[in-house]
Amino acid sequence: MRDGQVARVGRFMAGRSKGGPGSIVQAYLDACERMPEKAWLSFEGQEHTYAGFLEVAARWAGALSEWGLRPGDRVALFLENSPAFLAAFLGTHLAGGIAVLVNTQYRQVELRHILGDSGARVCVTDAAGERELARVREDLPALESVLVTEGAEATSVALALPVHPQAPRPDDVALIAYTSGTTGRSKGAMLTHANLAANSASVTEAWRWTASDRLLLTLPLFHVHGLGVGVNGTILRSASLELHRRFDATVVYERVLSGDFSMFFGVPTMYTRLIAEAEKRATDGERKSAPLRLYVSGSAPLSVQTFTDFQRLFGQRILERYGMSETLMNLTNPFDGERRPGTVGMPFPGQKARVVDVRTRQPLETEEPGEIQVRGPHVFKGYWDRPDATVEAFDSDGWFNTGDLGWRSVDGYFTISGRARELIITGGYNVYPREVEEVLEAHAAVAEAAVMGLPDAEFGEQIAAAVVLRERHAVTPEQLVEHCRDALASYKKPKQIFFVDALPRNALGKVQKHVLREQLNAAT
């Protein structure tokens, strides 16, 4: 590290907490001191060392400070995966700002809501994002500036080194992550620097993450799965990653076979596409093993069939975990031990989880279904500008109500059965959609299924299922109903089955049941 870099890093050292770094930024600065020339980020053939990238992030901090960013101001990141995203993210924190993550697929309605709700003064974007923002700019009076990136730099603001940058305080808000909006208008979850650091410490301990690991990362950085797990974990352990703009099954298949990586994180749809790629190549006589030590899945339920097919084709058991915007990662299947398909494992180190009755809110014994609650240093500070929603989200003892339904097995494994709002009550019986979906997806003709309740004059709600069939497979609705009747209590079988070409999903692969429900209601 050059002398100037040493001096600048020395001025950052105020944010450390006892027992470890109080922020991911502090962990990055620690890595710069210990291994300045280590390559931490690879992107489209370009390598970035820890110390070299700090220079870029520091210029971002200086530019934002010179522009007039004040501590606590919000900086919206409306960017696809790139070094610019990470430089702006770190630079925002060095300048004392709060990063607001914005899905790159969002358009006018979503942009008005998120940028308006957060009160972002600055938005960092690319040329495509700038064009989209121009359509709503006059509706966002708080948005004073749009910075357009090129590479890892900003083209619309003079770049200068910061004069007195310092690491953020652990209890300051680091980012606002808007909930995925699968059931309605999204809320901004405020995550502190301490939340991010604590959760990364738990995740990296559970998954045996070390400085020698190299992560293949194709998840979007605007989501906590890609940023909060992939990037933050890499930084905390002074490891390295290769970042891609987006997921491409053919490219990823080749990269996992290269021997250059030890880990890959994905959502279930990524794994189904990798399975399809592997099966295609197996037909061509190219079947090979994929020598990674860890494959992780999250953000949506992983079907037992996908788990089994992946193990057969890749020789690896996917580790499924469970998290959410408000809490980052909550539960994980074990690194050592049984990775039980259909479950999300147990709490991460230093975190707690339990199941409570949906009505009485009393803790339940094992095997009893209810709402999952979590508690620990990873749980968010509250919802941005929504004190009412924040109060509703916690009980009097500080447990966070996740809104997810599930149960805990006798030996401690949690199973997610669906969202509390998705619970179907038909004729007085509670039906958990995920249970029915798993039975449907076990049928040889079914690729995917989504189950929900539709209004019914006699029973209150009737169970309906949207089904995507596998290629070259055929089945009738009656045959699927009979298949469910053989496996489930009669009241749980679907009354209606709709065949669809695809299920509506958000950017992370979660089925948007509120959209699907509207479509099915229109069809009935």
N, C-alpha and C positions, 0 to 999 in steps of 0.2 A: 504493500500500500504506500502511495506517495505521501510526503509530509503533510501536504494540504489536506488529504483525505483523513489522516490521523487526527489532525486538529479539529476537523469538522465533526468526525465521529465522537470525539471527546466531549463536545458540547451537547450531544444527544443523550448522555448517560443518566439523565435525571429520572427516567420513568420506571426504574426497576422496583419490583416488589419483593418481599422476603420469599425465598424459596424458588425464585425463577423470574423470568421477565414478566413485567406487568402488562405487556402488550406484544403483539406480533411485530410491530415496528421495532421495539427494543430487541426482540430476538433476531431480527434482520441485522441490526447494528452490531449485535454480539457476533454474528456469523462473519460480518465484514472484518472485525478485529481478528478473529481466529483464523479465517481462511479466505482472505480477500480475493485471491485469484481463482478460487473454485468456481466452476461454471454452475450456476443454479438454474438458468432458464435457457432453453433452446426453442427457437421458433423459426420455422421455414429455413433451416440451415444456418441461422445466425445464433451464435452463443453469447450469453451475457454472464459475466462474472458477478459475484456478490458486490464487490467494491465498485466495479464499473457501472452497474445498474443503480447503485446508490447515488452516483453523480447525476444520473438522469432524473431520479425521483427528487433529489434535492433541487434541481432546476425547476421542476414542477412546483415544489413548495415555494420557492422564491418567486416564481411567476404569479402564483395565486396570492401570496402575501403582498407583492407589489401592486397587484390589481386592486387589493382592498379587502381580501377575505379576512373575516374576523373569526376568532375561536367560536366554535359552535355553529358556524354557517354551514349550510348544506350544499354539497357539490354532487350533482346528478351525473352518473356514469352511464351514458347511453351508447355503448360501444360493443362491438363484437370482440371475440377473443383476440388479444394482441399484446405485445409489450407495452403499448400505449395505455391500455387499461390498467395494467399493474403499476406502471410508473405514476399514473394519475391517482391511483388508489393510495399508494404509499405517500406520494407527495401531498395529497389532501390531508392525511393524518399528521405529517410533519408540519404542516401549516396550521394545525389545530382545527381542521374542518371535519365535517361528518359526511361520509360517502353515502349516497342514495343509489341503490342498485336498480337499474331500469332494464327490463326485458327488451331485447332488440326487435322482437316481433310486435311490440306494442305500436299502436297507431293513435289516431286523434283522441278517442275517448279515454284510453288508458293513460296517454301522456298528459292530458289535461288533469286527470285525477291525481296521478302520482306526483308530478311536478308542482301542481297547485297545492295539494295536500301537504307536501313536505316543505313548501316555501323555498325551494332551491333557488339560490342567487346565481349559480353558475351551472351550466351543463356542458360536459365534455362529450363530444361525439365525433363521428366521421362525416364524410360528405353526404352519404345516404341519410344519416340521421339528421343532418342539418336541413336537408330538404323536407323531411317529415316534420321537424320542429317548426319550420317556417309556416306550416298550415295552422299551428295553434299558438304561435308566439304572442299574438295580441290578446289572447285569453289568459296569459300568465304574467301579470304585472310584476310579480316578485322576481322573475327571471331576468337578470340584468345583462348577462353575457353568455354567449355560446362559443366555446373554444373548440376549434376543429383540428383534429389530429392528423399527422402524417408521420408514419413510423412511430417512434416513441415520444415525439416532440409535439408541440402545439404550434400551428401556423399563424394563429390569430392573436398572439400575445408575445411580447418580448420576454425572452428567457434570461433569468439572472440567478446567480447563486444566492441562497438565503443568507441573511446576516446573522440572525440569532435563532436558528431552528432548534426545537427541542422535542424529545419523545413525548407522546401524549400521556396524560395521567390515566392510571388503570380504570378509574370510575367514570371517565368521560365517555360519552356515546361515540362509538367508532363508526357504525353504519346503521342505516335504516333499510331493512329488508321487507319489502311488501309481501304479504301473504299471497299464496299462489292463486287465490281467487277462483277456486273450483266451485264454491257455493255462493258467491256474491261479490260485492265490492270489497277490495282488499284493504287491509290496515297496515300501517307501517310499524314493524317491530323494531324497537331500539335495542341494539346490542352494544354493550360497552367493550372497551379494549380488554378488560379483565374477563368478560364472558368469552371472547374469542380465544384468549390465551389459555384459560382454564379448560375449555373444551378441546382445544388442540392437544394439550398435555394429556388429557384422558384418552383421546383417540389414538395418539401415537404410542402411548403405553400399551393399550389394548391390542394394537395391531403390530407391535414389535417394530415400529418404524425407526430407522436409524439414518445416520448421515450417508451411509453407503447406498441407500435406496434411490431408485430413479423411477419416477412416476410418468406414465403415459396419460396425459390429461386432454380429453376432448369434450368434457362437460362445459357448459356455458359459465363464464365467470360472473354473470349477473345473478347467479343463484348460489345459495350458501353451500350446496354440494360441491360445486367446482371451486369456489373461492374459499369458503370457510373450512372445508375439509382438505381439498387437494392442495391449494396454494399455501394456506396457513400452516398445515402440517409439514409441508416441505420446508418452509422457512424455520419453523420451530426446531426441527431436527437438523437444520443445516444440510438438507438433502438437495436433490435436483429433480427437475421435471422437464418434459418436452410438451409444449403447448401446441394444440392444433386449433385452427379457426372453428372447426366443426367436426362432428363425427362422420366418418366415411368407412363403412364396413370393410371394403377391400383394402384401403390404406391401413386401417387399424389391424386387420388380420396379418398383413405383411409385417407391420411394426412389432406386434407381439411375438412373432416368430424370429425376429432379428437377434434376440438375446441381449438387447440393449436396455431392457427394463426389468424391474422387479415387481411393479404394481400397476393395476389398471382399475379405475373406478368408472362405473357406468350405471345407467338406468336399465330396467328390464327390456325395453325396446331395443337398446343397443345389443344386449346379449342375444335376443332372438335373431337379430340380423347377423351377428357373428356366427350363430349356429347355422343359419342358412348359407353363409359363405363357406363354412367348414364342410357342410354336406355337399355343396356344389363341387368343392375341390376333392372331396373324398370320392365322388363319382368319377372325377377325372384322374384318380389314382395319385393325388397329391396330399393325402392325409398326413399331417405332421403334428407333433406335440407343441404346446405353447408354454415355453419355460419361464413363466412368471411365478413368483412365490405367493401372490395375493391378488385375487379378483374380488371386488366389492360391488354390491348392488344396493340401490336405495332410491328414494323419491317416489316410488310406486311399488305395489306388491309384486314380488317375484313368484311366478307360478311354480308349482312342484315340477311340472313338465319341463319348464325351461331349466330349472336346476338340474334335473336328471339328464336332459339332453346335453347340456354343457359339460357335465362331468364325463359323459360317454365320449364326446368328441374331443374335448380339450384335456381330459385327465385331471381336472381341477374342480374342487368344490367351491362354488361361489359363496362368499361371506355376505349374508344379508344383514343390513342394519336399519335403524329407524331414527329419523330426525324430522325437524320442522324448522321453519323460519324463526320462530320465537325462541328456540332452544338449541339450535344446531343439532348435534348428535345426542340421542338419548339411550338407545339400546343397541346391542350388537351380539351377533352370534360369536362364539369364542374363536380366537385364533388357533388355540390348541384345544382339541376336544371336538365334540359333535357339532357340526353346522347343520342344524335341523331344518330341512326344507319346510316352508310354510310358516316359519316363526322368525322373529326378529331378535331372539336371544335375550340377554340380560343387561342390566345397567352398566354403563362404562364405569371405570374406576372413579371413585369420589362422587358419584351421582346416585340418586335414588329414584325408584319408580314403584307405583302400586296401582291397584284397581279398586275403584269405589262404586257403590251402587248409584245408578244414574238419577234416582229420586231422593233417597235418604242421605246420600253422600258419605255413607259409612264404609270403611275399608272392608273388602270382601276376602273370603278365603280363596285358596287355590281352586282353579277350574271354574270359578263363577264369573260369568261375563259382566262387564260394567265399563265405566270410563277410566282411561289410563290417566294418572296424574304423575308429574315428575317434579323433582326438587334438586337444587344444587347450584354451584357457582356458574354454570353454563346458561341458566335461565335468564331470559331477557329482562330489561329494566321496566318495560311497559310499552304501550302503543303510543305512537307519536300523536300528540294533541287529542288523545282519546282517553281521558282519565276514567270515564265511565266504563269503557271496554276493558281497561286495565284492572279495575276493581273486580269486574265480573270474571276475569281470567284466573284469579287466585282465590283459594279458600282462606279461612282465618289463620291457618297455620303456615301459610306461604307455599302450599302445593299449587302448581300450575295445572289448570284443567286443559288437557290437550285437545279435548273434543273428539279424540279417537277412542273407539270401542275395542275391547279385547279382553283377554284373560291370561292368567299366569298358571303354568303347569306346576305339578307337585315339585318338580326338580328345577323350577325357576325360569323356564323359557316363556317369554311373552308371545302371544299371537294377536295380530291386529285383525279385527273383523269388519271394520268400516268406520265411518264418521258418525258421531252422535246424531247429526242432522239427517243422516242417511238411514238410520234405524227405521225399519218398516214395522208398523203395528197393524196387523191384519186380523180381524175378528178377535181382538184381545191378545193375540200372540205376538211376541217379539221375534222378528226375523232379521238376522245379521247378513247383509248382502254378500260379504266375502265368502261366507260358508256356501252359499248357493253358487256363486261364481266359480269356486274351486271344483264343485261337482260338475258343472257344465264344461269347464275347461279340461276335465279328465276324459271327456268323450273324444274319440279319435277324430271326429269331423270338426271339432271346435278349436279355432285358433285363439280367440279371445271372447270374453263375455263381460257384460256390465249389468248388474241387477239393481233395480230401484223400485220404489213404490209409486203407483199411480192412483189417483182418486177413485174410490169405489163406493157407491151408495149403500151397499149392504155391509161390506166388511171394513169400511173406512179407507183402507188402502188395499190394492191388489198387487201382487208381485209380477213385475214385468222384466224381461231380459232382452237386451240387445246382443246379438251374437254375430261374430265374424267367423266365417267358415274357412277352413284350410283349403288351399288350392287342390282341385281335383277330388274334393270330397262333397258328398251330398247327404242331407238328413232332413227329415221333416220336423216341424214344430212338435207334432205329437210324439215322435220318437224321443225328442229331447225331454219332453215332460215326463215320459215314462222312465227315461234314464234317471231323472231326478227323484221320481217316486220310489225307485228301487233303493236310493241311497239316503233319502231324507224323510222326515215326517211329512205327511201329506200336505199340511198347511204351508210348508216351505216351498213347495214346487211352484214354478211360474205359472200364472194364469194366461199370460200372453208372451209370445216369443217373436221378436222382430229380427229379421236378418238384415244386416247393414254391411256396407263395404269396408267401413273403418269406424273406430270409436273416436269421438272428438277429444283431443288431448291438449294440454298446455305444453310449454317448451320443454319441461322436464319429464314429459311422458305420463303425467297424471290424467286419468280420465275426467273430463269435465261433465259431471253428471247433471249439473244444472242445465247445460246446453243440451245434453242428450234427452233429459226429461222434457224439455220444451219441444224437441223434435218428435218424441214419441207421443206426447199429448196432442200434437197437431195431427198425428197419423191415426189417432183413435177416435 
